[in-house]
Amino acid sequence: MESWYLVTCKSRQEERAATNLLNQGIEVFYPKLTIEKLVKGRRTIKQSALFPNYLFVCFESQNGNFFAVKNTRGISGFVSYGPNYQIVPTELIEQLKSERLQTTSSTIPKTGDVVSVNNYSFNNIKAIYKEPDGDMRSILLINLLNKQVEMSVDNKDINQY
């Protein structure tokens, strides 16, 4: 009877471990989440593991080669309680597979969010995020002399509160 097991991976090596396990003919599952964030002032979309450092592995519980899985590149070991490896219910895996975890989680400010500007002209000045201005800049509303002024600022100079 095939069962799903939970294994731990070495830091940021989920993809490597999954590839090596698939090459051995072992079924692997790890849900990914798509995240939009600012990296070096540019908007980027990256995929990351929903459960960092963990993989779900499916194979025979009686005749499975636990030793081969445990010694696969990128794998740290099995999650266990005492001498028994942790079995994950199949219903949980099916539910995770059916959920489309491609929703984008964004760390980029939205219109109306309060941000601070940190550049040569304005240091720790509060502003209101208005809209993006291309890939590397954004338009902010800054209060100058009791008047809101639109200003285009590098994304790397914006910190979200």
Secondary structure, DSSP 4 states (H G I P E B T S, - for coil): -EEEEEEEESTT-HHHHHHHHHHTT-EEE--EEEEEEEETTEEEEEEEESSTTEEEEEEETTT--HHHHHTSTTEEEE-EETTEEPEEPHHHHHHHHHS---PEEE-SPPTT-EEEEESSS-EEEEEEEEEE-SSSEEEEEEEETTEEEEEEEEGGGEEE-
